[in-house]
Amino acid sequence: MHFMTKNLFIICFILLATYFVNGQDNMANTSENRELGLRFSGFDDFNLFYKRHMPSGKVRRHRFLSTQIAFNSINSNFDLAAGYAFGVEKYRPITDELSFYRGLEYSLFLDYDIVDSSIPGRSNNLRAAPAIGYVIGFQYAVSSRFALSLEVIPSLIGSFNYRDSGIENYQVNFSLNSNSTALSLMYRFTTN
């Protein structure tokens, strides 16, 4: 279990590092448009968003999914969960204020917990959920500094559950429903 968990984290780190190093090579010394915002899929679910407009016309998106750290002092249960998504969007203007955008998004959600129960005893659990989705959305420029987006991300999601003894179960599903529709409020700014 520990060996598999360590390898999974190393592979994820290498993939993300490769992605960011490649992005640094393509940076120009000119000013770049960026966006920072919140993405809501309901009143109790939101993500932080960061977008960087590239000189090629594409937009790199980074989305920081839900994060949770929990500890229960009664039974010493511990839970740590985090997720991250990145992708590339292409925009097509419809009017001066309204644009259609689309593109691939890759995400990974990890949930690690230590559970103390009476039957199996203390166990370490890791759930990894990699996904690939296709972003389809519309962005409306409210002003030069603020924009609203409405998007949906149909996704193919895998879920792998590891316990102390190895892979316990896995599943793959395709998701497209109204719960995946999201509204984003973005702040636009320029950097040199």
Secondary structure as the mmCIF struct_conf table of DSSP 4:
data_model
#
loop_
_struct_conf.conf_type_id
_struct_conf.id
_struct_conf.beg_label_comp_id
_struct_conf.beg_label_asym_id
_struct_conf.beg_label_seq_id
_struct_conf.end_label_comp_id
_struct_conf.end_label_asym_id
_struct_conf.end_label_seq_id
HELX_RH_AL_P HELX_RH_AL_P1 HIS A 2 ASP A 25
TURN_TY1_P TURN_TY1_P1 ASN A 26 ASN A 26
BEND BEND1 ASN A 29 THR A 30
STRN STRN1 GLU A 32 PHE A 40
BEND BEND2 SER A 41 GLY A 42
TURN_TY1_P TURN_TY1_P2 PHE A 43 ASP A 44
STRN STRN2 PHE A 46 HIS A 53
TURN_TY1_P TURN_TY1_P3 PRO A 55 SER A 56
BEND BEND3 GLY A 57 GLY A 57
STRN STRN3 LYS A 58 PHE A 64
STRN STRN4 GLN A 68 ASN A 72
TURN_TY1_P TURN_TY1_P4 SER A 73 SER A 76
STRN STRN5 ASN A 77 PRO A 93
BEND BEND4 ILE A 94 GLU A 97
STRN STRN6 LEU A 98 SER A 117
TURN_TY1_P TURN_TY1_P5 SER A 118 PRO A 120
STRN STRN7 GLY A 121 ALA A 141
BEND BEND5 VAL A 142 ARG A 145
STRN STRN8 PHE A 146 VAL A 152
STRN STRN9 SER A 155 ARG A 163
TURN_TY1_P TURN_TY1_P6 ASP A 164 SER A 165
STRN STRN10 GLY A 166 SER A 175
BEND BEND6 ASN A 177 ASN A 177
HELX_RH_3T_P HELX_RH_3T_P1 SER A 178 SER A 180
STRN STRN11 ALA A 182 THR A 191
#
